Amino acid sequence: MNISTILWALGGTQFIFLMTALGASLVFFVRASAPRFQNLLPGFAGGVMTAASVWSLLLPAIEQTAGEGTLPPWLPAAAGLLLGALFITAADAVQGGAAGKERMLFTAITLHNIPEGMAVGLAFALAADGEGLAAALALALGIGVQNFPEGAAVSLPLRSGGMSRARAFLWGAASGAVEPVFGMLAVFTAELARPAMPWLLSFSAGAMLCVTAHELCPAARGKAGSLGYIGGFALMMALDVALG
């Protein structure tokens, strides 16, 4: 592997992390503590996470398994989904309380960002002599744009729950910090990381859907919460389909 590949992968994974941080920075510009946002923002975050679970995680996991042809396409997706939900449920039982809810939301988005960072790293690692480089760049751009609302989906609900703007931003930005780390890890372990991707993707989907069902949807009450959920879902679906 040449130094050019490593530098491209480092730049791509840093870009998707910075887009997460940029989305989290919306907390400085939106009055999330205003009453009208108290129900809308959890709904928006839940919609974003539901759509991301389907289009960014489960469908790619099914497609990759089908392409490999070694397992039934549904198996890693279903098993990983259940394992991710069980992991978050166990974590909630250990943490508990308001602080536990904050950590659940952060953990779910962070878990989701791990396979995304690895996907970008793998794309650059598998691009040989410039072939596939354009596809790797397009993947990094697509995931980066998708990460913008995901960063906001972490920071804004935390702010509406009473957390300071600075702390909510740091939590949102930190959820994307795993992307360069695991992206570069995938670069150097490409042959080992690739077969594990369907399991990682579906595990992350289970974690995100569990948090959405346990925490975000119950907090998204009334018409504002419903509209926020639909709006977040539609936005993330459109980004995933258009850029995926």
VMD Tcl script that draws the C-alpha trace (Angstrom):
set ca {
  {0.00 0.00 0.00}
  {1.50 3.33 -1.03}
  {1.54 6.59 0.92}
  {-0.87 8.20 -1.54}
  {-3.59 5.69 -0.66}
  {-3.07 6.31 3.04}
  {-3.26 10.09 2.61}
  {-6.43 9.87 0.50}
  {-8.06 7.61 3.10}
  {-7.01 9.93 5.92}
  {-8.46 12.94 4.11}
  {-11.71 11.13 3.31}
  {-12.30 9.92 6.85}
  {-11.38 13.31 8.32}
  {-13.91 14.93 5.99}
  {-16.81 12.77 7.17}
  {-15.87 13.48 10.79}
  {-15.79 17.24 10.15}
  {-19.26 17.06 8.55}
  {-20.57 15.41 11.73}
  {-19.04 18.21 13.80}
  {-20.51 20.81 11.44}
  {-23.98 19.33 11.93}
  {-23.49 19.33 15.69}
  {-22.58 23.04 15.54}
  {-26.21 23.84 14.69}
  {-26.75 23.77 18.43}
  {-25.16 27.25 18.56}
  {-27.68 28.67 16.09}
  {-30.97 26.95 16.95}
  {-32.92 27.79 20.08}
  {-33.44 24.17 21.01}
  {-34.71 25.12 24.45}
  {-37.73 26.95 23.02}
  {-41.00 25.15 23.87}
  {-41.87 24.38 20.23}
  {-38.65 22.40 19.89}
  {-39.14 20.21 22.95}
  {-41.25 17.68 21.01}
  {-40.03 18.37 17.47}
  {-36.32 17.67 18.00}
  {-36.60 14.15 19.46}
  {-38.95 13.33 16.58}
  {-36.49 14.74 14.05}
  {-33.62 12.75 15.57}
  {-35.75 9.60 15.59}
  {-36.68 10.05 11.94}
  {-33.04 10.58 10.93}
  {-31.93 7.49 12.86}
  {-34.72 5.27 11.50}
  {-33.98 6.18 7.88}
  {-30.22 5.86 8.40}
  {-30.75 2.42 9.95}
  {-32.57 1.21 6.84}
  {-30.76 2.87 3.94}
  {-27.26 3.38 5.38}
  {-26.98 0.16 7.37}
  {-29.45 -2.69 6.81}
  {-29.82 -2.50 3.04}
  {-26.03 -2.28 2.45}
  {-25.55 -5.22 4.85}
  {-28.08 -7.32 2.91}
  {-26.59 -6.32 -0.46}
  {-23.02 -7.13 0.60}
  {-24.03 -10.53 2.01}
  {-25.93 -11.35 -1.16}
  {-22.90 -10.37 -3.23}
  {-20.59 -12.65 -1.27}
  {-23.01 -15.58 -1.62}
  {-21.78 -17.47 1.44}
  {-24.72 -16.82 3.80}
  {-28.44 -16.16 3.39}
  {-28.68 -12.38 2.78}
  {-31.06 -11.89 5.70}
  {-28.96 -13.71 8.31}
  {-26.26 -11.13 9.25}
  {-28.84 -8.34 9.02}
  {-31.33 -10.04 11.35}
  {-28.75 -11.40 13.80}
  {-26.79 -8.15 13.95}
  {-30.00 -6.17 14.41}
  {-31.00 -8.23 17.44}
  {-27.50 -8.13 18.93}
  {-27.35 -4.33 18.58}
  {-30.72 -3.93 20.29}
  {-29.69 -6.25 23.11}
  {-26.44 -4.34 23.57}
  {-28.23 -0.99 23.94}
  {-30.86 -2.50 26.24}
  {-28.13 -3.91 28.49}
  {-26.27 -0.60 28.45}
  {-29.46 1.22 29.45}
  {-30.00 -1.15 32.37}
  {-26.46 -0.46 33.60}
  {-26.47 3.33 33.08}
  {-30.04 4.39 33.82}
  {-31.33 7.90 34.53}
  {-31.06 11.08 32.47}
  {-27.32 10.67 31.99}
  {-27.99 7.17 30.68}
  {-30.33 8.54 28.03}
  {-27.65 10.95 26.87}
  {-25.13 8.13 26.63}
  {-27.59 5.88 24.76}
  {-28.14 8.47 22.04}
  {-24.43 9.17 21.78}
  {-23.55 5.46 21.77}
  {-26.06 4.62 19.04}
  {-24.84 7.31 16.64}
  {-21.21 6.48 17.45}
  {-21.77 2.79 16.70}
  {-23.40 3.81 13.43}
  {-20.37 5.91 12.51}
  {-17.87 3.08 13.02}
  {-18.88 1.00 9.95}
  {-19.35 4.18 7.90}
  {-15.78 5.23 8.66}
  {-14.61 1.71 7.83}
  {-16.54 1.75 4.55}
  {-14.74 4.93 3.47}
  {-11.37 3.56 4.53}
  {-12.00 0.29 2.68}
  {-13.06 2.13 -0.46}
  {-9.74 3.96 -0.59}
  {-7.74 0.87 0.38}
  {-9.31 -1.15 -2.45}
  {-8.75 1.58 -5.04}
  {-5.70 0.33 -6.94}
  {-3.49 2.69 -8.98}
  {-6.21 5.32 -9.16}
  {-8.89 2.88 -10.30}
  {-11.88 3.23 -8.02}
  {-10.58 6.49 -6.56}
  {-13.50 8.47 -7.98}
  {-15.96 6.01 -6.42}
  {-14.17 6.28 -3.06}
  {-14.32 10.08 -3.22}
  {-18.03 9.95 -4.09}
  {-18.66 7.61 -1.15}
  {-16.83 9.96 1.23}
  {-18.83 12.92 -0.08}
  {-22.13 11.05 0.25}
  {-21.46 9.85 3.79}
  {-20.15 13.28 4.76}
  {-23.33 15.03 3.64}
  {-25.42 12.40 5.44}
  {-23.40 12.97 8.62}
  {-24.49 16.59 8.82}
  {-28.05 15.87 10.05}
  {-26.73 13.01 12.18}
  {-24.47 15.39 14.11}
  {-27.47 17.65 14.66}
  {-29.55 14.62 15.70}
  {-27.20 14.14 18.66}
  {-26.54 17.71 19.77}
  {-29.98 19.31 19.38}
  {-31.99 16.84 21.52}
  {-29.28 17.01 24.19}
  {-29.58 20.80 24.20}
  {-33.38 20.63 24.39}
  {-32.95 18.34 27.42}
  {-31.06 21.07 29.29}
  {-27.43 20.44 28.36}
  {-25.27 23.50 27.67}
  {-24.63 24.42 24.02}
  {-20.89 23.77 24.27}
  {-21.31 20.37 25.90}
  {-24.05 19.31 23.47}
  {-21.79 20.29 20.57}
  {-18.88 18.29 21.98}
  {-21.07 15.20 22.39}
  {-22.34 15.57 18.83}
  {-18.88 16.11 17.37}
  {-17.36 13.30 19.42}
  {-19.86 10.83 17.96}
  {-18.03 11.21 14.65}
  {-14.50 11.03 16.04}
  {-14.49 7.25 15.62}
  {-14.72 7.56 11.84}
  {-11.08 8.48 11.09}
  {-9.86 5.97 13.69}
  {-11.79 2.98 12.36}
  {-11.48 4.17 8.78}
  {-7.69 4.04 8.96}
  {-7.85 0.74 10.85}
  {-9.84 -0.67 7.92}
  {-7.21 0.61 5.49}
  {-4.51 -1.49 7.15}
  {-6.74 -4.54 7.75}
  {-8.82 -4.44 4.57}
  {-8.92 -8.20 4.01}
  {-10.08 -8.84 7.58}
  {-12.53 -5.93 7.86}
  {-14.49 -6.52 4.68}
  {-16.23 -9.81 5.68}
  {-17.28 -8.29 9.02}
  {-19.01 -5.27 7.50}
  {-22.56 -6.76 7.18}
  {-22.50 -7.72 10.87}
  {-21.17 -4.32 11.96}
  {-23.70 -2.45 9.84}
  {-26.70 -4.40 11.13}
  {-25.44 -4.29 14.75}
  {-25.36 -0.50 14.48}
  {-28.85 -0.47 12.99}
  {-30.20 -2.46 15.92}
  {-28.63 -0.05 18.39}
  {-30.05 3.00 16.62}
  {-33.56 1.57 16.25}
  {-33.58 0.54 19.92}
  {-32.69 4.06 21.05}
  {-35.32 5.51 18.71}
  {-38.02 3.24 20.12}
  {-37.00 3.59 23.79}
  {-36.07 7.25 24.05}
  {-36.76 9.45 21.06}
  {-40.24 8.45 19.91}
  {-41.76 8.55 23.44}
  {-40.31 12.06 23.87}
  {-41.71 13.23 20.51}
  {-45.24 13.98 21.62}
  {-48.05 15.66 19.72}
  {-48.19 16.97 16.18}
  {-44.79 18.66 16.43}
  {-43.15 15.37 17.36}
  {-44.88 13.51 14.52}
  {-43.96 16.15 11.97}
  {-40.40 16.22 13.26}
  {-40.15 12.44 12.85}
  {-41.52 12.48 9.31}
  {-39.31 15.43 8.39}
  {-36.16 13.78 9.75}
  {-37.01 10.49 8.06}
  {-37.70 12.17 4.71}
  {-34.49 14.21 4.86}
  {-32.27 11.25 5.68}
  {-33.99 8.98 3.16}
  {-33.53 11.57 0.41}
  {-29.85 12.02 1.26}
  {-29.17 8.29 1.41}
  {-30.92 7.59 -1.90}
  {-29.51 10.60 -3.72}
  {-25.94 10.23 -2.46}
  {-25.72 6.52 -1.68}
}
mol new
graphics top color blue
foreach p $ca { graphics top sphere $p radius 0.5 }
foreach p [lrange $ca 0 end-1] q [lrange $ca 1 end] { graphics top cylinder $p $q radius 0.2 }
display resetview
